[in-house]
Amino acid sequence: MRLLLVEDDREIGATLESGLQEQGIRVERAESYKEGRTRALGAPFDLIILDVMLPGGSGFDLCGELRTRGVATPILMLTARDAVADRVTGLERGADDYLTKPFAFAELLARVRALARRPPAIESEQVRIADLEVHMASRRVTRSGHAIELTAKEFALLECFIRHVGRVVDRATITAHVWDDNHDPFTNVLEVLVRRLRRKIDDGYASPLIHTVRGAGYRFGE
């Protein structure tokens, strides 16, 4: 699991980072609104832990901005305030869960694991990117009105790209989504699958949607 921790208290941040890493979770830290926004928009994460009180802005506002900009990553909010109004505000801004300080690390870990088991939400039944339309439930795919038949693995790859549209997604994230965490991300199976999907949704169209980012992974979008 790859986790972004946005917490300005360095002592709390270091303690949480150490405890989470001991559980095999990769942690990246940010200590301000601006840094948290940059990291959350710059790379895919499996979970975001977001403090409410941040230098440069409110965690509530950051949560809302990330949701507005299409980040569907589960968000767990941390705050020293236990007012019902604060919990409601966090949930209304798009947070998935809420934990009040002080808390036991075991409870935080349990909530992190529970949120990580949820598949990231795709809010719309029908997703449109440029002239590509994807009906998520029926798995119908069209581009410029032309139907595209995809295998189960090809659709899983497309779904992964859609969940991270506009952002660079690395090989490990893709292989964990399409196969499982035990799949070797350094085999060429992924490249073969990407080539197959490219032939179906990009060949013959002026604007490709699948872009290779050398040394980093892939980016999907116009």
C-alpha positions in Angstrom: 0.0 0.0 0.0 1.2 3.5 -0.8 -0.1 6.2 1.6 0.1 10.0 1.7 0.3 11.5 5.2 -0.5 15.2 5.3 0.3 16.3 8.9 2.1 19.4 10.0 3.0 18.2 13.5 6.4 16.7 12.9 6.4 14.5 16.0 3.0 13.0 15.3 3.9 12.6 11.6 7.2 10.8 12.4 5.4 8.5 14.9 2.7 7.6 12.4 5.1 7.2 9.5 7.3 4.8 11.6 4.3 2.8 12.8 2.8 2.4 9.3 6.1 1.5 7.7 6.5 -1.3 10.3 3.2 -2.7 8.9 4.7 -2.7 5.3 3.0 0.5 4.2 5.0 2.9 2.0 4.5 6.4 3.4 5.1 9.8 1.9 4.7 12.9 4.1 3.6 16.5 3.4 3.4 19.2 6.1 1.3 21.9 4.4 -1.9 22.5 2.3 0.2 23.3 -0.8 2.6 20.3 -0.4 -0.3 18.0 0.3 -2.1 19.1 -2.8 1.0 18.8 -5.0 1.7 15.3 -3.9 -1.9 14.1 -4.0 -2.3 15.4 -7.6 1.2 14.4 -8.7 1.1 10.6 -8.1 -1.5 7.9 -7.3 -1.9 6.8 -3.7 -4.0 4.0 -2.2 -5.0 6.2 0.8 -4.6 9.7 2.1 -4.5 10.6 5.8 -5.3 14.3 6.1 -5.0 16.5 9.1 -7.7 19.3 9.4 -5.4 22.0 10.7 -2.7 22.7 8.1 -0.4 25.6 7.3 -1.8 27.4 4.3 -5.3 26.2 4.5 -7.9 23.8 6.0 -7.8 20.1 5.5 -11.5 20.3 4.8 -10.8 22.6 1.9 -8.0 20.4 0.6 -10.2 17.4 0.7 -12.9 19.2 -1.2 -10.4 20.5 -3.8 -9.0 17.0 -4.4 -12.5 15.6 -4.9 -13.4 18.5 -7.3 -10.2 17.7 -9.3 -11.1 14.1 -9.7 -9.0 12.4 -7.0 -11.1 9.4 -5.8 -8.4 8.1 -3.3 -9.9 7.2 0.1 -9.3 10.0 2.6 -9.1 9.6 6.4 -9.3 12.9 8.2 -7.6 13.6 11.5 -8.6 16.4 13.9 -8.3 17.5 17.5 -11.9 18.7 17.3 -14.7 16.3 18.2 -17.7 18.4 17.3 -20.4 16.8 15.2 -20.4 19.8 12.8 -16.7 19.1 12.0 -17.3 15.4 11.3 -20.2 16.4 9.0 -18.1 19.0 7.2 -15.4 16.4 6.5 -17.8 13.9 5.1 -19.6 16.5 3.1 -16.3 17.6 1.5 -15.7 14.0 0.4 -13.8 12.4 3.3 -14.4 8.6 3.7 -13.7 8.4 7.5 -12.9 10.6 10.4 -10.6 10.0 13.5 -10.4 12.4 16.5 -7.1 13.0 18.3 -5.8 11.6 20.5 -6.3 8.1 19.1 -4.8 4.6 19.5 -2.5 3.6 16.7 -4.3 0.2 16.5 -7.6 2.0 15.7 -5.9 4.1 13.0 -4.4 1.0 11.5 -7.7 -0.8 11.5 -9.4 2.2 9.7 -6.5 2.4 7.2 -6.9 -1.3 6.3 -10.6 -1.0 6.1 -10.4 1.9 3.7 -7.7 0.3 1.6 -10.0 -2.7 1.0 -12.6 -0.4 -0.7 -12.2 -0.1 -4.4 -11.7 3.6 -5.4 -15.0 5.0 -6.5 -15.8 6.1 -10.0 -18.7 8.4 -9.4 -20.3 8.2 -12.8 -21.8 5.1 -14.4 -20.7 6.6 -17.7 -17.3 8.1 -18.1 -16.3 10.3 -21.0 -12.7 11.2 -21.8 -12.3 13.1 -25.0 -14.3 11.0 -27.6 -14.0 7.8 -25.5 -17.1 6.7 -23.6 -17.0 3.9 -21.1 -20.1 2.4 -19.4 -18.7 1.0 -16.2 -21.4 -1.5 -15.2 -22.0 -3.0 -18.7 -18.4 -2.6 -19.7 -19.4 -1.1 -23.1 -16.7 1.0 -24.6 -17.0 3.3 -27.7 -14.7 5.9 -29.3 -16.2 8.4 -31.7 -19.3 6.3 -31.6 -17.5 3.1 -32.7 -17.9 0.1 -30.4 -14.7 -1.4 -29.0 -14.6 -5.0 -27.7 -12.2 -5.5 -24.8 -11.1 -8.6 -22.9 -11.5 -8.7 -19.1 -7.8 -7.8 -18.6 -7.9 -5.0 -21.2 -11.0 -3.5 -19.5 -9.2 -3.8 -16.1 -6.3 -1.9 -17.5 -8.6 0.7 -19.0 -10.4 1.0 -15.6 -7.1 1.5 -13.8 -6.2 4.3 -16.3 -9.6 5.9 -15.8 -9.1 5.9 -12.0 -5.9 7.8 -12.4 -6.8 9.9 -15.5 -4.4 12.8 -16.1 -1.8 11.5 -13.7 1.2 9.3 -14.1 0.5 5.8 -12.8 3.5 3.4 -12.2 3.9 -0.2 -13.1 3.4 -1.6 -9.6 0.0 0.2 -9.2 -1.2 -1.1 -12.6 -0.1 -4.7 -12.1 -1.7 -4.8 -8.6 -5.0 -3.5 -10.1 -5.0 -5.8 -13.2 -3.5 -8.9 -11.6 -2.6 -8.9 -7.9 0.1 -7.8 -5.5 2.2 -10.9 -6.1 2.5 -10.4 -9.8 6.0 -9.5 -11.0 5.8 -5.9 -12.3 9.1 -6.3 -14.1 7.9 -8.8 -16.7 6.9 -7.6 -20.1 3.3 -8.9 -19.7 2.2 -5.3 -18.9 3.7 -3.9 -22.1 2.0 -6.6 -24.1 -1.4 -5.7 -22.6 -0.8 -1.9 -23.1 0.0 -2.5 -26.7 -3.2 -4.5 -27.2 -5.3 -1.8 -25.5 -3.5 0.9 -27.6 -4.4 -0.9 -30.8 -8.0 -0.9 -29.9 -8.6 2.6 -28.5 -5.8 4.7 -30.1 -5.0 3.3 -33.6 -6.7 5.2 -36.3 -7.4 8.3 -34.1 -5.6 11.6 -34.3 -5.3 12.1 -30.6 -3.8 9.1 -28.6 -5.1 8.7 -25.0 -2.4 6.3 -23.7 1.0 8.0 -23.1 4.2 6.4 -22.0 6.2 8.4 -19.5 9.7 7.0 -19.7 11.0 5.7 -16.5 7.8 6.4 -14.6 4.8 4.6 -16.1 1.8 5.7 -18.1 -0.5 8.7 -18.3 -4.1 8.4 -19.6 -5.9 11.3 -21.2 -5.8 13.9 -23.9 
